[in-house]
Amino acid sequence: MPTFLSVLSAFLVGVVLAIAPWTTLWETNYLLHPNSLFRAVALHVFTRGAVTGLGLSNLVLAFQEAHQYLVGPRGRL
């Protein structure tokens, strides 16, 4: 059960981080309104790409962990 929850959480965090920067939710965040510099940095394409990259890393981690759990220690030296 702990492995399943770990895979599920890594997968969900990865999906949210990969998709959220490209939605209107990212642009209309009320935390970005008070500071225009922080808003400019958060809305920059590089920042959005970096957050998406972290999400994709989490997805790879989730799939690797699921594969390792399903296959088990077979095939290792």
Secondary structure, DSSP 4 states (H G I P E B T S, - for coil): -HHHHHHHHHHHHHHHHHHGGGSHHHHT-GGGSS-HHHHHHHTSHHHHHHHHHHHHHHHHHHHHHHHHHHHTTTT--
